[in-house]
Amino acid sequence: MSVEAENHRQQIDALIASGDASGAHALLADLWQAESSPALAGFIVSRWEKMRDQLSCLKCKTAILRSFTLEPLVPMVRAGAAAAGIDLDVQLGDFNAYAQEIIDPGSRLYRFDANLVILAVQTRDIAPRLWQDFTDLTPADVDDAVQRVTNSFATWIETLRSHSQAHLVIHSLDLPPRFNQGVLDTQVESSQAWAIQQINQQLATLARQHTGVYVLDYDALIARHGRLNWYDPQKWLTVRLPIAADKLIHLAEEWLRFVCPLTGKAAKCLVCDLDNTLWGGIIGEDGIDGIQLGAEYPGAAYLELQRAILDLYQRGIILAICSKNNNDDAMEVLENHPHMLLRPHHFAAKRIDWNDKVRNLRAIAAQLNVGIDALAFIDDNPVECRLVRSQLPEITVIQLPEDPMLSADLLRRSPVFERLSRSDEDRTRGQMYAEQRRRGELKQTVASLEDFYESLGMQAHIALVTPATLPRVAQLTQKTNQFNLTTRRYSEQQIAALAADPDWRVYSVQVVDRFGDNGIVGVAITHRRDDIVELDTFLLSCRVIGRTVETAMLATIAEHAKEAGAARLVGSFIPTRKNAPAADFFKMHGFDCTSEDVHESTWGLDLTRSAVEPPPWIDRKVSVEGMPHDRVRA
Amino acid sequence: MTASVLDRVRQIVADVFGLALDQIDARSSPELIEAWESIAHLNLVLSLEQAFGVSFTPDEIAELVSVEAIVNKVHMKLSQAA
């Protein structure tokens, strides 16, 4: 316990007492990142409960079903979530009562109405014969055990899905630290390892067949931290806690890797410092030949971090630079240093100057058209990190450790880059941002806006959602904040349920132009009631705002509504802190305002008299081939 | 590690039960701290094990009934390990 950590606690209490909740939260996050221990979790949770009402935090209700003692994990996962600005409400199922709780529709589990259900089981509880009696089993017994456990998982998934829309995360089964038959296990068919891995593979297949069901690789988690060190036999035999005290945090962190993407705590952009972050040393002082970067120690540590950053870029995270430097010095390294993995074309925005970083981070968010909360910031300098945390609490700050050899792992551990499904857009996002820069350059060379629209050669593919587009459509409802009329968030399984309902239509819009494919950038959800069609959701990615795509979408919806015999198209605008760009949408398209207060305005268009004029410069390709109306699989 | 074992144990006990450091002294015990019930005791034991890198036997866990008893036991464990 350092003196600094103790002072931290006193400062947090002083800030809470003075009413500065965001200042207190910044320090709280600082403290948790420096020392994520079971004891500190108690402190974090008790102070979080005093400040959370004054913060705008994400909320997640998580039910944990389990076959073993997990009580000590609850404060730890709640503390980790609190540090990330998520208020996690945890309901722990009764000890080893997971099956009853899933099967009984009136159980505490379903009354809780969770957003996320975690099924934490382990091999010795769910398949005791495979764990401890393995040497007694014939190959037929082994097959039988594998089949029985797999069937149980299938039943639990189906049953839970029929009672709840919650996301479901299931622990995979763990291998024993020592096989019952020793090294022989690896030599024979129907081995102990094979049997458990079979169950895990079939569990992964089951999860892929259902929307919103995911596997937490518990066995890989244990292996990562050392199998023999993971378990604590004494705690298991006395209080049914199988996990050693110093390993508990790793399971809590693994849960958060699911909580973060599911609650929308997700960074879209990583903003990187340069000196002592992407390379060792200071370019302005050491020069391009003096900085540390290369295949050997110490430069190799920085190369490892660059490799981790490049992985994020390939996964669809936008990269940017925010550095206090002379631009020319830094660009020389980016362009010409032989060992740089990251080059200028990887970065969608650069602020290399002597302005303060808070101001530059705001400018980067504005340039990329993303919210401040969509940024993660990586820097080695504790003062800069502290400043950014306190001034821009929405940003995820990743402060590099003193030892640069630990940096890459720290970045890879961060939960804000986790995603639970991958859309095609994610894979090519970096490229699309490069194309966006070139569109911006074109805009400056053409005279009128109409000429600009014409020059883009836009095609809008407007279609009903399909299993292939479902993940992206759900992702857009969860992530789009600016051009979003109602900001209703839907999970994949909720979208699938709406698409299967004949009164509802879920549209996706893909925009292609002469610079490339923008991917799916718009979603509209309509609900038919008698002769009225209501816009439940209407949103557009910031990538294509200002190009009249919304008018093409609305025109198509109005045409479909009229064809279906509707007399009115109605909708509402629900203002948020971020959706001002959509505020004039209804007015601009000739809708009449039918009611208005601070929380919501409602609008209507008489389809028997009016229509929405589609923009002539957009070539609309409309397809109404939708989802099969049976069970939807993503 | 600049603080004494007593100070570190006091801080851990304060953290686990969500109290301020100055509310905890050597005599603090389950009788005096309302939140110190059985699940919380398990949290406390795990926190001590993690913080000091030691492991308590079931019998020892039952004896950790005050800050003073914890400090003595931790000292014993650390000297055994040394």
Contacts between the chains, C-beta under 8 A, distances in Angstrom:
chain1	res1	chain2	res2	distance
A	1	B	1	7.8
A	1	B	3	5.0
A	1	B	7	6.9
A	1	B	8	4.9
A	1	B	11	5.0
A	1	B	12	7.9
A	2	B	2	6.7
A	2	B	3	7.9
A	3	B	2	6.2
A	3	B	3	7.5
A	6	B	3	7.9
A	6	B	11	6.7
A	6	B	21	7.0
A	9	B	21	7.3
A	13	B	20	7.1
A	37	B	47	6.7
A	37	B	50	5.7
A	37	B	51	6.4
A	38	B	16	7.7
A	38	B	43	6.4
A	38	B	46	5.0
A	38	B	47	4.3
A	38	B	50	5.4
A	39	B	11	7.6
A	39	B	12	4.3
A	39	B	15	4.3
A	39	B	16	5.3
A	39	B	44	7.9
A	39	B	47	3.6
A	39	B	48	7.9
A	39	B	50	7.5
A	39	B	51	6.2
A	40	B	15	5.6
A	41	B	15	7.9
A	42	B	15	4.8
A	42	B	16	4.2
A	42	B	17	6.4
A	42	B	18	5.5
A	42	B	43	6.8
A	42	B	47	7.7
A	43	B	14	7.5
A	43	B	15	4.0
A	43	B	18	6.5
A	45	B	18	7.1
A	46	B	18	2.9
A	47	B	18	7.8
A	69	B	42	7.9
A	71	B	39	5.0
A	71	B	42	6.8
A	71	B	43	7.6
A	72	B	39	7.9
A	72	B	42	6.0
A	72	B	43	5.0
A	72	B	46	5.3
A	75	B	43	6.9
A	232	B	55	7.3
A	234	B	55	7.1
A	234	B	57	6.7
A	234	B	58	6.6
A	238	B	58	4.7
A	238	B	61	7.8
A	239	B	42	6.1
A	241	B	42	7.4
A	244	B	49	7.9
A	245	B	45	7.7
A	245	B	46	4.1
A	245	B	47	7.5
A	245	B	49	3.8
A	245	B	50	4.3
A	245	B	55	7.8
A	246	B	49	7.2
A	246	B	50	4.6
A	246	B	53	7.5
A	248	B	46	6.6
A	248	B	50	7.6
